[in-house]
Amino acid sequence: MLNHFLATGDVAAKYVCDVEDARGQAAVAEVEKQQRTAPAYVTDMRRVLDDPDVDAVIIATPEHWHALATVWACQAGKDVLVEKNLARTIWRAAR
């Protein structure tokens, strides 16, 4: 999803936030390839939400975190794109 936004040239990723260091650092490297500058890597999403220069966030957290992260982002006045699964299983989504 982020790659699509970065490709427009109108969007810059200031942060990558992930609690898993390897995954977060890999995402930083991918973003840096595309936008030519490395975003800051953080493990606490509240640091991103506290930054007044951040206009919008993409939330792609596990099922038990996406609602709270979305509420926090909205309370911080950010535009939000949240990636939420249709269901917990393929079979439930197919109904």
Backbone as CSV, one residue per row, in Angstrom:
resi,resn,N_x,N_y,N_z,CA_x,CA_y,CA_z,C_x,C_y,C_z
1,MET,0.818,-1.185,0.000,0.000,0.000,0.000,0.866,1.255,0.000
2,LEU,1.857,1.308,0.885,2.709,2.491,0.965,3.448,2.728,-0.346
3,ASN,3.886,1.658,-0.999,4.594,1.808,-2.281,3.750,2.564,-3.296
4,HIS,2.467,2.298,-3.316,1.559,2.982,-4.234,1.549,4.484,-3.959
5,PHE,1.451,4.861,-2.695,1.430,6.277,-2.344,2.760,6.954,-2.650
6,LEU,3.863,6.277,-2.340,5.182,6.860,-2.606,5.406,7.066,-4.099
7,ALA,4.845,6.187,-4.913,5.024,6.278,-6.360,4.385,7.530,-6.953
8,THR,3.433,8.128,-6.262,2.791,9.327,-6.787,3.724,10.530,-6.759
9,GLY,4.720,10.493,-5.884,5.632,11.619,-5.756,5.101,12.722,-4.857
10,ASP,3.857,12.621,-4.443,3.242,13.629,-3.578,3.293,13.247,-2.101
11,VAL,3.824,12.074,-1.811,3.821,11.547,-0.453,5.246,11.219,-0.038
12,ALA,5.580,11.526,1.200,6.870,11.138,1.766,6.613,10.412,3.080
13,ALA,7.300,9.309,3.264,7.189,8.564,4.520,8.236,9.110,5.484
14,LYS,7.784,9.652,6.586,8.686,10.215,7.587,9.120,9.155,8.595
15,TYR,8.244,8.178,8.842,8.511,7.137,9.828,8.118,5.769,9.289
16,VAL,8.792,4.763,9.822,8.335,3.377,9.767,8.242,2.962,11.222
17,CYS,7.112,2.411,11.606,6.910,1.989,12.988,6.588,0.506,13.013
18,ASP,7.409,-0.244,13.725,7.185,-1.684,13.860,7.881,-2.147,15.122
19,VAL,7.257,-3.026,15.873,7.888,-3.533,17.087,8.920,-4.609,16.786
20,GLU,8.862,-5.194,15.610,9.836,-6.221,15.226,10.960,-5.559,14.436
21,ASP,12.142,-5.522,15.014,13.269,-4.781,14.458,13.622,-5.202,13.028
22,ALA,13.704,-6.480,12.766,14.096,-6.941,11.429,13.091,-6.487,10.372
23,ARG,11.822,-6.630,10.675,10.787,-6.223,9.727,10.787,-4.702,9.546
24,GLY,10.961,-3.978,10.629,11.001,-2.525,10.563,12.183,-2.013,9.756
25,GLN,13.348,-2.571,9.995,14.541,-2.147,9.249,14.417,-2.503,7.760
26,ALA,13.804,-3.632,7.452,13.582,-4.003,6.051,12.636,-3.005,5.385
27,ALA,11.623,-2.570,6.106,10.687,-1.583,5.559,11.382,-0.243,5.344
28,VAL,12.247,0.151,6.266,13.011,1.389,6.100,13.840,1.324,4.819
29,ALA,14.503,0.204,4.596,15.329,0.035,3.391,14.484,0.120,2.120
30,GLU,13.303,-0.490,2.135,12.414,-0.435,0.962,11.948,0.985,0.679
31,VAL,11.556,1.694,1.733,11.100,3.073,1.556,12.245,3.943,1.053
32,GLU,13.427,3.741,1.610,14.585,4.532,1.191,14.895,4.344,-0.292
33,LYS,14.748,3.124,-0.790,14.952,2.867,-2.226,14.007,3.701,-3.065
34,GLN,12.779,3.809,-2.612,11.764,4.475,-3.408,11.794,5.996,-3.276
35,GLN,12.028,6.508,-2.066,11.959,7.961,-1.911,13.336,8.615,-1.771
36,ARG,14.379,7.811,-1.794,15.767,8.287,-1.776,16.225,8.865,-0.436
37,THR,15.384,8.876,0.556,15.764,9.247,1.921,15.146,8.235,2.872
38,ALA,15.889,7.932,3.924,15.406,6.927,4.869,14.452,7.563,5.881
39,PRO,13.313,6.930,6.099,12.436,7.396,7.171,13.029,6.998,8.524
40,ALA,12.621,7.662,9.559,13.035,7.286,10.913,12.342,5.979,11.289
41,TYR,13.051,5.147,12.014,12.475,3.890,12.482,12.132,4.032,13.963
42,VAL,10.883,3.776,14.325,10.441,3.827,15.714,9.657,2.563,16.042
43,THR,9.592,2.252,17.321,8.825,1.076,17.747,7.553,1.456,18.497
44,ASP,7.376,2.739,18.779,6.204,3.199,19.523,5.395,4.149,18.638
45,MET,4.210,3.715,18.236,3.394,4.512,17.311,3.015,5.875,17.884
46,ARG,3.047,6.019,19.188,2.697,7.308,19.790,3.694,8.399,19.409
47,ARG,4.935,8.035,19.145,5.923,9.022,18.677,5.521,9.583,17.326
48,VAL,5.008,8.730,16.453,4.546,9.175,15.132,3.332,10.080,15.293
49,LEU,2.399,9.670,16.120,1.160,10.426,16.293,1.388,11.777,16.967
50,ASP,2.444,11.886,17.749,2.761,13.152,18.418,3.433,14.163,17.498
51,ASP,3.880,13.740,16.327,4.600,14.626,15.408,3.602,15.476,14.618
52,PRO,3.613,16.791,14.794,2.652,17.643,14.080,2.892,17.703,12.577
53,ASP,4.064,17.278,12.114,4.353,17.275,10.679,3.741,16.079,9.953
54,VAL,3.264,15.096,10.696,2.652,13.906,10.096,1.182,14.212,9.848
55,ASP,0.774,14.120,8.580,-0.619,14.394,8.207,-1.492,13.149,8.216
56,ALA,-0.899,12.007,7.874,-1.687,10.788,7.708,-0.856,9.574,8.100
57,VAL,-1.550,8.503,8.450,-0.887,7.250,8.802,-1.567,6.088,8.099
58,ILE,-0.777,5.069,7.820,-1.299,3.794,7.325,-1.127,2.809,8.469
59,ILE,-2.208,2.195,8.882,-2.168,1.252,9.999,-2.368,-0.153,9.448
60,ALA,-1.358,-0.985,9.652,-1.417,-2.375,9.192,-0.985,-3.285,10.338
61,THR,-1.676,-3.148,11.446,-1.353,-3.900,12.660,-2.181,-5.180,12.715
62,PRO,-1.834,-6.099,13.621,-2.674,-7.288,13.806,-4.078,-6.913,14.270
63,GLU,-4.980,-7.871,14.160,-6.394,-7.637,14.426,-6.653,-6.985,15.784
64,HIS,-5.933,-7.392,16.795,-6.207,-6.876,18.135,-5.627,-5.488,18.371
65,TRP,-4.923,-4.905,17.411,-4.340,-3.571,17.578,-4.907,-2.519,16.639
66,HIS,-5.497,-2.914,15.524,-5.858,-1.895,14.532,-6.915,-0.912,15.034
67,ALA,-7.849,-1.353,15.851,-8.891,-0.439,16.332,-8.302,0.632,17.247
68,LEU,-7.491,0.224,18.205,-6.896,1.191,19.126,-5.962,2.152,18.386
69,ALA,-5.153,1.629,17.475,-4.254,2.488,16.702,-5.045,3.498,15.876
70,THR,-6.157,3.077,15.322,-7.003,3.984,14.540,-7.612,5.067,15.428
71,VAL,-8.087,4.692,16.583,-8.660,5.675,17.512,-7.597,6.683,17.921
72,TRP,-6.408,6.200,18.291,-5.325,7.114,18.676,-4.980,8.071,17.546
73,ALA,-4.911,7.545,16.320,-4.567,8.387,15.169,-5.644,9.450,14.930
74,CYS,-6.899,9.062,15.031,-7.986,10.028,14.862,-7.960,11.077,15.966
75,GLN,-7.705,10.656,17.193,-7.616,11.608,18.295,-6.459,12.585,18.101
76,ALA,-5.405,12.128,17.417,-4.253,12.985,17.150,-4.486,13.878,15.936
77,GLY,-5.657,13.742,15.286,-5.987,14.586,14.140,-5.371,14.145,12.829
78,LYS,-4.984,12.884,12.740,-4.364,12.359,11.510,-5.430,11.761,10.597
79,ASP,-5.170,11.826,9.294,-5.965,11.050,8.351,-5.488,9.616,8.476
80,VAL,-6.401,8.657,8.328,-6.069,7.268,8.604,-6.492,6.366,7.457
81,LEU,-5.576,5.491,7.038,-5.904,4.364,6.172,-5.595,3.139,7.004
82,VAL,-6.620,2.377,7.351,-6.407,1.196,8.184,-6.674,-0.047,7.358
83,GLU,-5.711,-0.968,7.386,-5.850,-2.242,6.693,-6.459,-3.231,7.680
84,LYS,-7.725,-3.541,7.458,-8.428,-4.459,8.349,-8.853,-5.686,7.563
85,ASN,-8.579,-6.838,8.134,-8.994,-8.082,7.493,-10.508,-8.170,7.416
86,LEU,-11.009,-8.827,6.375,-12.443,-9.056,6.264,-12.946,-9.974,7.360
87,ALA,-12.112,-10.927,7.743,-12.495,-11.900,8.754,-11.237,-12.559,9.303
88,ARG,-11.412,-13.353,10.331,-10.256,-14.048,10.921,-9.832,-15.259,10.090
89,THR,-10.742,-15.805,9.274,-10.416,-16.955,8.446,-10.918,-16.746,7.028
90,ILE,-10.364,-17.454,6.088,-10.804,-17.390,4.694,-12.253,-17.839,4.587
91,TRP,-12.616,-18.871,5.350,-13.964,-19.419,5.260,-15.018,-18.410,5.731
92,ARG,-14.719,-17.653,6.745,-15.684,-16.647,7.204,-15.790,-15.489,6.208
93,ALA,-14.699,-15.148,5.566,-14.711,-14.053,4.600,-15.488,-14.450,3.344
94,ALA,-15.544,-15.740,3.039,-16.206,-16.206,1.822,-17.726,-16.280,1.960
95,ARG,-18.247,-16.100,3.146,-19.701,-16.201,3.346,-20.451,-15.126,2.670
